[in-house]
Amino acid sequence: MKKTPNQMLIIFGASGDLTSRKLIPAIYNLFKGGHLSKNFCVLGVSRSNMTDEEFRTKAILESPFLQKENSKEDPQTMQAFAEQFHYQDLGSDYDHSYDLLANRIASLNEQHGTSGNYIFYLSTPPSLYEVIAKNLSEAGLSKEKDGFRRLIVEKPFGYDLESAKTLNDALHHYFDEKQVYRIDHYLGKETVQNLLVTRFSNSIFEPLWNRRYIHHVEITNAETVGVEKRGGYYDKSGALRDMFQSHLLQIVSLLVMEPPISSDAEEIRDEKVKALKSLRIMKSEEEIVKNTLRGQYVKTEIDGKTVKGYREEEGVNPESTTETYAAIKFFVDNWRWKGVPFYVRTGKAMPTKVTEAVIHFKTPHHEVFMSQDAYRKDNKLIIRIQPDEGILIKFGVKVPGLGFHVEQANMEFYYSDLESAQVMDAYERLLLDAMQGDTTLYARADEVEAAWRFVDPILKCWENNPAVNTYGYSVGTWGPRNSDELIEDSFGWRNPGDLLTDETGFCILC
């Protein structure tokens, strides 16, 4: 196990929801797992007026997100964990001198022996990233004189290509690129990382991973909930910005990329950038209208109860055309993938909470034996990212009895079967990687810009072209009915169930 160096984690926005709900439980699990260095501490920074003790009580000892740990653990263990946490009140806003903060960091560095190694985690709105980076720099906290300095920023990273470039330039003014860690919690999931191992460690897959054998690739990301209390944010964002540009294009890059020279972080990130740059950008509005579709869930009656549509959600414009469902067909212009269509969809208020990638292999050129079910005749490799994480292979077998009729069988693997393996939560893995200086699962500046470069023309067309419709779909269904028309020369999307082996093949009402 790689050793984690001494260090201090400084969390901006420490009184916020993300810190309580995700970051502190992740730090606790790293603490329990023995992954933290002996000389480690956390400094929470925010605008709330709290003492160290009040912060420890609120964020740890009485936190609803650590309730189970507080009830079952030895109180001395929880107290020892809590004593590694400190708090600094920034005052009325984030945009002023950080001299007091710098003094507190220097004091804690000496007290805890953190060797001058600091990670700044910006658990704040993106509008504050540049402000905080500037003030950290002016306080002398960005220069790596006597230890490392790392800056972790959350998504969304930019609103479009221009704003992403502006934000990159702003951060680079105060921090070097190697110091900036752009976090995407999707890449912290074991099954996302396993895409690389599945491809490059198995000779049964890699020789087939190209246009000669693959008919098409589809990726589905679905959530059963609507926008809930995020209506105000979501109405300015939409599914394409919220999920496709970041999470789903990251999965695409891992499926498309060429073999890296080694497992070194920069080698892998180089190939991911090349993969994203090879996506064929749709330049004409006619092409975009033909190959994209957007939808929005509408008010629906389910079991005699009325479920709100998107336009009835709090904070949403009653006449909004913002998409809660997006489906895109696109191609990759390189030798490996020439002519292979990729289909990616994401949506809210759907029947199943699921994320998976499906590789559809071509049928044999000459079919000697008849398939029982044309819908199920192609071989599939299904990589389930959540839930019921695992891998499923669908292949043809002979139906018992006379003749040579074929039906599909399943061969599956589940992560839950690896009882000896401890699967880290996404934030645990990503935090530990940042602590150890491993950038493999963090997005680089050119990677973010390459993703926006592909998405930008679609966003502009959707916002400005009256020919782009927003199709309604009922809550609990698989999106607009005409979304299957995107997938040519096949049998529509795979509509998965809760379990990896479930496949309904049709829309259902929940």
Secondary structure, DSSP 8 states (H G I E B T S, - for coil): ------EEEEEETTTSHHIIIIIHHHHHHHHHTT-S-SSEEEEEEESS---HHHHHIIIIIT-GGGHHHHHHS-HHHHHHHHTTEEEEE--S-SSS--HHHHHHHHHHHHHHT-TT-EEEEE-S-GGGHHHHHHHHHHTT-SS-SSS-EEEEE-S---SSHHHHHHHHHHHHHHS-GGGEEE--GGGGSHHHHHHHHHHHS-TTTGGG-STTTEEEEEEEEE-SS--GGGHHHHHHH-HIIIIIIIIIHHHHHHHH----SSS-HHHHHHHHHHHHHTB----SHHHHHHHEEEEEEE-EEETTEEE--GGGSTT--TT----SEEEEEE-B-STTTTT--EEEEEESS-S--EEEEEEEE---SS--S-BS-GGG-S-EEEEEEESS-EEEEEEEEE-SSSS--EEEEEEEEEGGG-TT-----HHHHHHHHHHHT--TTSB-HHHHHHHHHHHHHHHHHHHH-TT--EEEEETTSSS-GGGGGGSTTS-----B-SSTT-B--S----
